[in-house]
Amino acid sequence: MSAQLFTPHSLGGLTLPNRIVVSPMCQYSADDGIPNDWHRMHLGSMAMSGAGLVFIEATGVNLDQRITPHCPALCNDAQEAAFADILPALRRWGVPGTKFAIQLAAAGRKASARVPWEGGTSIPPEDPSGWQTFSSSAVALAEGWTTPVALDDAALASLKQDFVDAAVRAARIGFDAAELHGAHGYLLHQFLSPLANKRNDRYGGPLENRMAFPLEVFEAVREVWPRERALGMRISATDWVEGGWDVTQSIAFAQELERRGCDFLDVSSGGIVLDATIPVGPLYQVPLAAQLKAALRMPVMAVGLITEAAEAEAVIADEQADFVALARGMLDDPRWPWRAAYRLGAKIEVPPQYARATMETWRPARKYAEG
C-alpha cells in the first residue's frame, strides 16, 4: 500500500497534494505589522519543503491585537501590499501544488508582550512599545501581566469587523485558505474558556454563551471568505486544567462551527494559563485530534511533537487525523517532507533547482531511507 501521508486530500474547496502542513509559527520580526525580507526567506524555505499547505504565522486583525510589537498584522494597505508581494514569489519558486494559508488572530490579554528572546513578558501600557490590552473579562493572564479591559458591545462589534476586514484583505491577496486562531489562550479562546471568561452577559456563563462571540466572528468571516477556498479554525481542545475548557466542550464548539460551514479544524491544546500541567511528549495531542475527528465530518489536523515519518504516517493511516501539522520540526529540517517520502517509499515533488540533491540523484541522500 502507498504511504497515506503522501496521498492527496481535500480541504474545503482545495485539493492538497499530501497531508503535511506547515503550522503557523510566530517569527516576531515584522516592522509596524509589515512582513519583510525575513518572512520572504523563512516562508520561501517552507514553500520549497514539499508540504501540501504552508501557513503564514498568527497575523493580528488590528495592531492592538498583535502578540508582540514585532508581529505582523493585516489591517492597512502597507501590510496588505507586503503580503501581496511575498505570496507570488512563494508560488513561483516553491513546489508546484503547494497551497498557502494565513492565520488571522487577536491576542487579547496576551497582547503587548515582549518577544520570547527578551523574556516574553507583559509590556505595560505606559511603556512606549506597549499598549492597553482587551479581553473577554478584566482578568490578567498571570501576576505581572497587564489587566485587560473587558470588551463592551461596541468594542466587540468593532473587533468582529476587524476580522472581516482582514479576511477581505487576505482573500484579495490570494491566500488559498484562512484559519481563525481560537487556541493557545488568545482572544477567541479567552471567550471559550471559563478560566478567562467571567462575564455575566450573553457572552459569559453557560457553554452556549461562551461560544457565542467566537461563532459570530466565524460566521462574519465565512460571509466574506470565498467558498472555493478553505476556512477553518485552530482550537485548544483542552486547557489541561480542571474546571477549564475540555474535549467535550471542544466537540460541541466544533460541531457548531461545522454547521456554519467550517472547512477544517486544527487541533492543539493549552495556553489559557501559564501554569497548566501539560503532558508534553511525542504525539501528545494526537488523541485529542482523534476524538474531534470521530465527532466531525470536516477534516481535522493534528499537531504537536510529530517528528518521525512513521509517526506521521500512522496518524493518517489509523485515521486519527486527516492532516499532520509540523512546526519546530520544520524549522529544524525544512526538508522534512523529502526525508519522510524517502523513508516511506513515496514520491514527492521538489524544486527542479534542487533535484540533483535528491535520493534518486545523490547517493548520500539514501541514508534518509535507511535509518
Stockholm file with secondary structure:
# STOCKHOLM 1.0

chainA/1-371         MSAQLFTPHSLGGLTLPNRIVVSPMCQYSADDGIPNDWHRMHLGSMAMSGAGLVFIEATGVNLDQRITPHCPALCNDAQEAAFADILPALRRWGVPGTKFAIQLAAAGRKASARVPWEGGTSIPPEDPSGWQTFSSSAVALAEGWTTPVALDDAALASLKQDFVDAAVRAARIGFDAAELHGAHGYLLHQFLSPLANKRNDRYGGPLENRMAFPLEVFEAVREVWPRERALGMRISATDWVEGGWDVTQSIAFAQELERRGCDFLDVSSGGIVLDATIPVGPLYQVPLAAQLKAALRMPVMAVGLITEAAEAEAVIADEQADFVALARGMLDDPRWPWRAAYRLGAKIEVPPQYARATMETWRPARKYAEG
#=GR chainA/1-371 SS CCCGGGSCEEETTEEESSSEEECCCCCCCCBTTBCCHHHHHHHHHHHTSCCSEEEEEEEESSGGGCSSTTSCBCSSHHHHHHHHHHHHHHHHHSCTTCEEEEEEECCGGGCSBCCGGGTCCBCCTTSTTCCCCEESSSCCSSTTSCCCEECCHHHHHHHHHHHHHHHHHHHHHTCSEEEEEECTTSHHHHHHCTTTCCCCSTTSSSHHHHHHHHHHHHHHHHHHSCTTSEEEEEEESCCSSTTSCCHHHHHHHHHHHHHTTCCEEEEECCCSSSSCCCCCSTTTTHHHHHHHHHTCSSCEEEESSCCSHHHHHHHHHTTSCSEEEESHHHHHCTTHHHHHHHHHTCCCCCCGGGGGGSTTTCGGGGGGGTC
#=GC SS_cons         CCCGGGSCEEETTEEESSSEEECCCCCCCCBTTBCCHHHHHHHHHHHTSCCSEEEEEEEESSGGGCSSTTSCBCSSHHHHHHHHHHHHHHHHHSCTTCEEEEEEECCGGGCSBCCGGGTCCBCCTTSTTCCCCEESSSCCSSTTSCCCEECCHHHHHHHHHHHHHHHHHHHHHTCSEEEEEECTTSHHHHHHCTTTCCCCSTTSSSHHHHHHHHHHHHHHHHHHSCTTSEEEEEEESCCSSTTSCCHHHHHHHHHHHHHTTCCEEEEECCCSSSSCCCCCSTTTTHHHHHHHHHTCSSCEEEESSCCSHHHHHHHHHTTSCSEEEESHHHHHCTTHHHHHHHHHTCCCCCCGGGGGGSTTTCGGGGGGGTC
//
